[in-house]
Protein backbone atom coordinates (compact mmCIF):
# COMPACT_ATOMS: atom_id res chain seq x y z
CA UNK A 1 0.00 0.00 0.00
CA UNK A 2 1.41 3.44 -0.84
CA UNK A 3 1.71 6.24 1.72
CA UNK A 4 -1.19 8.29 0.34
CA UNK A 5 -3.58 5.35 0.52
CA UNK A 6 -2.38 4.47 4.03
CA UNK A 7 -3.01 8.01 5.29
CA UNK A 8 -6.39 8.15 3.53
CA UNK A 9 -7.59 4.87 5.03
CA UNK A 10 -6.20 5.62 8.49
CA UNK A 11 -7.76 9.09 8.49
CA UNK A 12 -11.15 7.63 7.67
CA UNK A 13 -10.87 5.06 10.44
CA UNK A 14 -9.69 7.69 12.95
CA UNK A 15 -12.56 10.01 12.02
CA UNK A 16 -15.11 7.22 12.46
CA UNK A 17 -13.54 6.38 15.83
CA UNK A 18 -13.90 10.03 16.92
CA UNK A 19 -17.50 10.15 15.73
CA UNK A 20 -18.22 6.90 17.59
CA UNK A 21 -16.78 8.19 20.86
CA UNK A 22 -18.83 11.37 20.54
CA UNK A 23 -22.00 9.35 19.98
CA UNK A 24 -21.12 6.97 22.82
CA UNK A 25 -20.67 9.80 25.30
CA UNK A 26 -23.94 11.34 24.15
CA UNK A 27 -25.68 7.99 24.68
CA UNK A 28 -24.18 7.86 28.18
CA UNK A 29 -25.74 11.31 28.74
CA UNK A 30 -22.43 13.08 29.33
CA UNK A 31 -23.69 16.19 27.58
CA UNK A 32 -22.61 18.88 30.03
CA UNK A 33 -20.86 21.99 28.89
CA UNK A 34 -17.43 20.34 29.18
CA UNK A 35 -16.20 18.82 25.88
CA UNK A 36 -15.44 15.33 27.20
CA UNK A 37 -15.48 13.57 23.81
CA UNK A 38 -12.83 15.81 22.29
CA UNK A 39 -10.64 15.54 25.37
CA UNK A 40 -10.94 11.74 25.37
CA UNK A 41 -10.19 11.46 21.64
CA UNK A 42 -7.17 13.75 21.87
CA UNK A 43 -5.74 11.93 24.90
CA UNK A 44 -6.30 8.49 23.34
CA UNK A 45 -4.75 9.66 20.06
CA UNK A 46 -1.75 10.95 22.03
CA UNK A 47 -1.36 7.55 23.71
CA UNK A 48 -1.54 5.78 20.34
CA UNK A 49 0.92 8.18 18.74
CA UNK A 50 3.30 7.94 21.69
CA UNK A 51 3.14 4.15 21.61
CA UNK A 52 3.86 3.97 17.90
CA UNK A 53 6.64 6.58 17.92
CA UNK A 54 8.33 5.59 21.16
CA UNK A 55 7.70 1.86 21.44
CA UNK A 56 7.22 0.53 17.94
CA UNK A 57 9.39 2.80 15.83
CA UNK A 58 11.81 0.03 14.91
CA UNK A 59 8.93 -2.18 13.78
CA UNK A 60 8.07 0.25 11.01
CA UNK A 61 11.52 0.94 9.55
CA UNK A 62 10.74 -1.19 6.51
CA UNK A 63 7.00 -0.49 6.56
CA UNK A 64 6.57 3.27 6.22
CA UNK A 65 2.99 2.89 4.97
CA UNK A 66 1.99 1.23 8.26
CA UNK A 67 3.63 4.03 10.25
CA UNK A 68 1.80 6.63 8.13
CA UNK A 69 -1.47 4.68 8.50
CA UNK A 70 -1.23 4.72 12.30
CA UNK A 71 0.34 8.12 12.98
CA UNK A 72 -0.78 10.56 10.30
CA UNK A 73 -3.93 8.64 9.36
CA UNK A 74 -5.56 7.19 12.47
CA UNK A 75 -4.12 9.62 15.02
CA UNK A 76 -4.66 12.58 12.71
CA UNK A 77 -8.27 11.62 12.02
CA UNK A 78 -8.95 10.64 15.63
CA UNK A 79 -7.62 13.77 17.31
CA UNK A 80 -8.95 17.17 16.51
CA UNK A 81 -7.36 20.49 17.29
CA UNK A 82 -9.96 22.44 15.31
CA UNK A 83 -12.83 21.03 17.37
CA UNK A 84 -10.82 21.61 20.56
CA UNK A 85 -10.37 25.27 19.55
CA UNK A 86 -14.02 25.70 18.58
CA UNK A 87 -15.27 24.19 21.85
CA UNK A 88 -13.02 26.53 23.83
CA UNK A 89 -14.37 29.45 21.81
CA UNK A 90 -17.94 28.36 22.64
CA UNK A 91 -17.12 28.04 26.34
CA UNK A 92 -15.61 31.53 26.39
CA UNK A 93 -18.54 32.96 24.41
CA UNK A 94 -20.96 31.46 26.94
CA UNK A 95 -19.04 33.08 29.79
CA UNK A 96 -17.50 29.79 30.94
CA UNK A 97 -13.96 31.13 30.80
CA UNK A 98 -12.76 29.07 33.79
CA UNK A 99 -14.06 25.90 32.14
CA UNK A 100 -12.25 26.81 28.91
CA UNK A 101 -9.02 27.35 30.85
CA UNK A 102 -9.47 24.00 32.62
CA UNK A 103 -10.10 22.29 29.26
CA UNK A 104 -7.01 23.85 27.71
CA UNK A 105 -4.80 23.00 30.69
CA UNK A 106 -6.21 19.49 31.14
CA UNK A 107 -5.86 18.73 27.43
CA UNK A 108 -2.27 19.91 27.23
CA UNK A 109 -1.27 18.17 30.46
CA UNK A 110 -3.05 14.87 29.72
CA UNK A 111 -1.80 14.63 26.13
CA UNK A 112 1.76 15.44 27.15
CA UNK A 113 1.49 13.03 30.09
CA UNK A 114 0.59 10.29 27.60
CA UNK A 115 4.00 10.67 25.96
CA UNK A 116 5.80 10.85 29.31
CA UNK A 117 4.02 7.73 30.54
CA UNK A 118 4.75 5.72 27.39
CA UNK A 119 8.39 6.90 27.40
CA UNK A 120 8.87 5.71 31.00
CA UNK A 121 7.40 2.25 30.50
CA UNK A 122 10.03 -0.48 30.75
Secondary structure, DSSP 8 states (H G I E B T S, - for coil): --HHHHHHHHHHHHHHHHHHHHHHHHHTT--SSS-HHHHHHHHHHHHHHHIIIIISGGGGTT-HHHHHIIIIIIIHHH--HHHHHHHHHHHHHTT-HHHHHHHHHHHHHHHHHHHHHHHH--
